[in-house]
């Protein structure tokens, strides 16, 4: 159940760590978001979250994704982040043929960029996500780093909206 904006604005920072880590496990983002409290409304909170995310470094994004499941993999664990990933990816990891296609596509991406593929799954079909992966294989590493940052930011903001009402 989501917390209210008032609860978010007044909770001690340590009580919000798990919630914000599930959105984006980037300590500088979490600290900056908490330092700017209180927020007048959810729109101000999410706009601020997106603005702060624009400053994420490649190292921060890589660290945040170090334990992130690949698209098409069965998500393990019961953490808040694992629950969000399961919700976002839906039943994609239940289809064996899709799992094989994703395994191959993820390997192509990782061979090209030496990083896992990240795409906002919420609101996208498996076909749309696969199309994104195939198109993004044509990017330069610099272009792809920017897109990964944007995708992680979109995921973080959506998860924040889901967690704070």
Helices and strands as residue ranges (DSSP letters): H 5-10, H 13-23, H 27-35, H 42-53, H 58-64, H 80-89, G 92-94, H 96-113, H 126-136, H 141-163
